[in-house]
Amino acid sequence: AVLDAGLASASAVECAFEGIRFAQDAGIPMAVGIVFGVLAGSVLVVRRKWPIAVVLVSIAITPAQMGYLMGIVGLYTLAASELPRRIIGSLAGMSLVGMLIVMFVRVRQDMAHGELDLGDWFVPFASITTAIGMTAPPLLLGLYVGARRRLMESLRERADDLERELQLLAERAEERAEWARGEERTRIAREMHDVVAHRVSLMVVHAAALQAVARKDPEKAVKNAALVGDMGRQALTELREMLGVLRSGDGFGRQERSAVPLVAVGVAAAAAASRVVEESDGPCLDDLEALIGQSAAAGMAVDLSVEGEVRSYGAQIEQTAFRVVQEALTNV
């Protein structure tokens, strides 16, 4: 606002001084010419809101040989605005033609009065040079500033869009990480149930048998005690492995959350959970003989029958089959 007010004041002062000469040439009172110049020059204050009006006023007062500052600033503002190019080009062409005609007449009058004596070639040269010099620089500068302004606005909008997309990606990564952690917790809880239920059930059976035969058959009691010890050690080993997986997963998650941004945390946590699921050693079909041997040692009558072609399956499939047999033996 301060800049526009200052430019309008300067334009009003310029047009007021030029209005004195206009009043002398037109034969009107000097006060009228000054007031007319002040009013015309003050129009520049609305250049941002109505640039077309400012350019039209500057074109209208061009025959009175006033409003040069207003014409230059008005053309610059018009070219830098968001108006269609055809409107900008039309008004710039009108300003160029008006300035060309006025300068042609003025230079010719000066040469006729004897103020200039440079030959006939100087009239078109001076008028064309002045018209282009008063019109082209503000027009080109305004077009450049307007294009740069639009480019910066588009870059700012693109940056905002990228920021929103990154936020959405971070939220989705966090959701995937939370889902992976939930899946891992469920899997580990299931593994702990299978291990504890089966091993402890066999230990209870052997302990009861140990109590029953301790006095009658000491050798069998010693054998059952050894079996109980072996099963307890196996259960503790498997529990330690699963608890170690839990500790390593939690430590990794805390380290990543403190070191990297939210998107990396979600992706890293999901990858870590998936890695734990894939890399954790689980039972397979080859371990069925040992499992059945433990149940047979507890006094159960169990037979293993394998039919068809023996081949390997996926780790999850073999682990599921093993757990089904283990749960069945535990229930029996």
C-alpha positions in Angstrom: 0.0 0.0 0.0 2.8 2.4 0.8 4.5 1.6 -2.5 1.3 2.2 -4.5 0.6 5.4 -2.6 4.1 6.7 -3.3 3.9 5.8 -7.0 0.5 7.4 -7.3 1.8 10.6 -5.6 4.8 10.7 -8.0 2.6 10.2 -11.0 0.2 12.9 -9.8 3.1 15.4 -9.4 4.4 14.5 -12.8 1.0 14.9 -14.5 0.4 18.1 -12.6 3.6 19.7 -14.1 2.8 18.2 -17.5 -0.8 19.6 -17.1 0.7 23.2 -17.1 2.0 22.7 -20.6 -1.2 21.0 -21.7 -3.2 24.0 -20.4 -1.0 26.4 -22.3 -1.2 24.5 -25.5 -5.0 23.9 -25.2 -5.7 27.5 -24.1 -7.5 26.6 -20.8 -6.8 27.9 -17.3 -3.7 26.6 -15.7 -5.5 25.4 -12.6 -7.7 23.2 -14.7 -4.7 21.5 -16.3 -3.1 21.0 -12.9 -6.2 19.5 -11.4 -6.8 17.3 -14.4 -3.2 16.1 -14.2 -3.4 15.3 -10.4 -6.7 13.4 -10.9 -5.3 11.4 -13.8 -2.0 10.6 -12.2 -3.7 9.5 -8.9 -5.4 6.6 -10.8 -2.1 4.7 -10.4 -3.1 3.9 -6.7 -5.5 1.2 -7.9 -3.0 -0.5 -10.3 -3.1 -3.8 -8.4 -6.9 -4.1 -8.4 -7.7 -2.6 -11.8 -4.6 -2.7 -14.0 -6.7 -2.4 -17.2 -8.2 0.9 -16.0 -4.8 2.3 -15.2 -3.5 1.4 -18.7 -6.6 2.8 -20.4 -6.3 6.1 -18.6 -2.6 6.3 -19.5 -3.5 5.7 -23.1 -6.2 8.3 -23.0 -4.0 11.0 -21.6 -1.1 10.2 -24.0 -2.2 12.8 -26.5 -1.9 15.4 -23.7 1.7 14.4 -23.4 1.4 13.3 -19.7 1.3 10.1 -17.7 4.6 8.5 -18.7 5.3 7.1 -15.3 1.7 5.8 -15.0 2.0 4.2 -18.4 5.2 2.4 -17.5 4.0 1.2 -14.1 0.6 0.3 -15.5 2.0 -1.9 -18.3 4.3 -3.7 -15.8 1.4 -4.4 -13.5 -0.8 -5.5 -16.3 1.8 -7.9 -17.7 2.5 -9.4 -14.3 -1.2 -10.0 -13.5 -3.2 -13.2 -14.2 -5.1 -11.7 -17.1 -5.3 -13.5 -20.4 -2.4 -12.8 -22.8 -4.7 -11.5 -25.5 -5.9 -8.7 -23.3 -2.3 -7.8 -22.2 -1.2 -7.9 -25.8 -4.1 -5.7 -27.0 -3.6 -3.0 -24.4 0.2 -3.1 -24.9 -0.3 -2.6 -28.7 -2.7 0.3 -28.1 -0.2 1.9 -25.8 2.6 1.4 -28.3 0.6 2.9 -31.1 -0.6 5.9 -29.0 3.0 6.6 -27.9 4.2 6.3 -31.5 1.7 8.7 -32.9 2.2 11.3 -30.1 6.0 11.2 -30.4 5.8 11.4 -34.2 3.7 14.5 -34.0 5.7 16.1 -31.2 9.1 15.5 -32.9 7.7 16.8 -36.2 6.4 20.0 -34.5 9.8 20.5 -32.8 11.5 20.2 -36.2 9.0 22.6 -37.8 9.6 25.2 -35.1 13.3 25.0 -35.7 14.2 23.4 -32.4 15.6 20.3 -34.1 17.4 20.1 -37.5 18.5 16.5 -38.1 16.8 15.5 -41.3 13.5 13.8 -42.2 14.8 10.4 -41.1 15.0 11.5 -37.4 11.2 11.8 -37.0 10.3 8.1 -37.5 13.5 7.0 -35.8 12.9 9.0 -32.7 9.2 8.2 -32.5 9.7 4.4 -33.0 12.7 4.2 -30.6 10.8 6.2 -27.9 7.6 4.2 -28.2 9.4 0.9 -28.0 11.6 2.1 -25.1 8.5 3.2 -23.2 6.5 0.0 -23.9 8.7 -3.0 -24.3 10.9 -3.0 -21.1 8.0 -2.8 -18.6 6.0 -5.3 -20.6 8.8 -7.8 -20.7 9.7 -7.3 -17.1 6.1 -7.8 -16.0 5.8 -11.0 -18.1 8.9 -12.3 -16.5 7.8 -11.5 -12.9 4.4 -12.9 -13.5 5.8 -16.2 -14.9 8.2 -16.4 -12.0 5.5 -15.8 -9.5 3.3 -18.5 -11.0 6.2 -20.9 -11.0 6.9 -20.3 -7.3 3.3 -20.8 -6.5 3.2 -24.1 -8.4 6.4 -25.2 -6.6 4.8 -24.3 -3.3 1.7 -26.2 -4.1 3.8 -29.2 -5.2 5.7 -29.1 -1.9 2.5 -29.0 0.1 1.2 -32.0 -1.9 4.4 -33.9 -1.3 4.3 -33.1 2.4 0.7 -34.5 2.6 1.7 -37.6 0.7 4.6 -38.2 3.0 2.3 -37.8 6.0 -0.1 -40.4 4.5 2.8 -42.7 3.8 4.0 -42.4 7.3 0.6 -43.2 8.7 0.3 -46.2 6.5 3.8 -47.4 7.4 3.0 -47.1 11.0 -0.2 -49.1 10.5 1.7 -51.8 8.7 4.3 -51.8 11.5 1.6 -52.1 14.1 -0.1 -54.9 12.2 3.3 -56.7 11.9 4.0 -56.4 15.6 0.5 -57.7 16.4 1.0 -60.7 14.1 4.4 -61.4 15.7 3.0 -61.1 19.2 0.2 -63.5 18.3 2.6 -66.0 16.8 4.9 -65.9 19.8 2.0 -66.4 22.1 0.8 -69.4 20.1 4.3 -70.9 20.1 4.7 -70.4 23.9 1.3 -72.1 24.4 2.3 -75.0 22.3 5.7 -75.4 24.0 4.5 -75.0 27.6 1.3 -77.0 27.2 3.0 -80.0 25.6 6.2 -80.1 27.6 4.5 -79.5 31.0 1.8 -82.0 30.2 4.5 -84.7 29.6 6.4 -83.6 32.7 3.2 -83.9 34.8 2.7 -87.4 33.3 6.2 -88.5 34.0 6.1 -87.0 37.5 3.0 -88.9 38.3 4.6 -92.1 37.0 7.7 -91.4 38.9 5.7 -91.1 42.1 3.9 -94.4 41.4 7.0 -96.5 40.7 9.6 -94.8 42.9 9.4 -97.5 45.5 8.5 -100.5 43.3 10.9 -100.0 40.4 13.8 -97.6 41.2 15.4 -98.0 37.8 12.2 -96.9 36.0 11.9 -94.0 38.5 15.5 -92.9 37.6 14.6 -93.2 33.9 11.4 -91.1 34.3 13.3 -88.5 36.4 15.9 -88.2 33.5 13.1 -87.8 31.0 11.5 -85.1 33.2 14.8 -83.3 33.4 15.3 -83.5 29.6 11.8 -82.2 28.8 12.3 -79.3 31.3 15.6 -78.3 29.7 14.0 -78.5 26.2 11.1 -76.3 27.4 13.4 -73.8 28.9 15.6 -73.7 25.8 12.6 -73.0 23.6 11.3 -70.4 25.9 14.7 -68.7 26.0 14.8 -68.6 22.2 11.3 -67.0 22.0 12.1 -64.5 24.7 15.4 -63.6 23.0 13.4 -62.9 19.8 11.1 -60.6 21.8 14.0 -58.7 23.3 15.8 -58.2 20.0 12.6 -57.0 18.3 11.9 -54.5 21.0 15.4 -53.2 21.1 15.5 -52.7 17.4 12.2 -50.9 17.5 13.4 -48.5 20.2 16.7 -47.8 18.4 14.9 -47.1 15.1 12.3 -44.8 16.6 15.0 -42.7 18.2 17.2 -42.4 15.1 15.1 -42.1 12.0 11.9 -40.4 10.9 8.4 -41.8 11.3 8.3 -43.3 7.8 11.5 -45.2 8.3 10.4 -46.4 11.7 7.2 -47.9 10.3 9.0 -49.6 7.4 11.9 -50.8 9.6 9.6 -52.2 12.3 7.5 -54.0 9.7 10.7 -55.4 8.1 12.0 -56.4 11.5 8.9 -58.2 12.4 8.7 -60.0 9.1 12.4 -60.9 9.4 11.7 -62.4 12.9 8.9 -64.4 11.5 11.0 -65.7 8.6 14.2 -66.3 10.4 12.9 -67.8 13.7 13.7 -71.5 13.8 10.5 -73.6 14.2 9.7 -77.3 14.3 9.4 -79.2 11.1 8.2 -82.7 10.0 11.6 -84.2 10.6 11.0 -83.6 14.3 7.9 -85.7 14.5 9.9 -88.9 15.4 11.4 -87.2 18.5 8.0 -85.8 19.5 6.3 -89.2 19.2 9.3 -90.8 21.1 8.7 -88.4 24.0 5.0 -89.4 24.1 5.8 -93.1 23.8 8.3 -92.7 26.7 5.5 -91.4 28.8 3.6 -94.7 28.3 1.4 -93.8 25.3 0.9 -96.2 22.4 1.8 -94.1 19.4 2.7 -95.2 15.9 4.1 -93.0 13.1 2.9 -94.0 9.6 4.3 -92.2 6.5 2.7 -92.8 3.1 3.4 -91.5 -0.4 6.4 -89.6 -1.6 8.5 -87.8 1.0 9.3 -84.3 0.0 9.8 -80.9 1.7 7.2 -78.3 2.2 7.2 -74.7 3.2 8.4 -73.8 6.7 5.0 -72.5 7.8 3.2 -75.7 6.5 5.6 -78.1 8.2 5.4 -76.0 11.4 1.6 -76.1 11.3 1.5 -79.9 10.8 3.9 -80.4 13.6 1.8 -78.2 16.0 -1.4 -80.1 15.0 0.3 -83.5 16.0 1.7 -81.9 19.1 -1.6 -80.6 20.2 -3.3 -83.9 19.5 -0.7 -85.7 21.6 -1.0 -83.2 24.4 -4.8 -83.6 24.5 -4.6 -87.4 24.5 
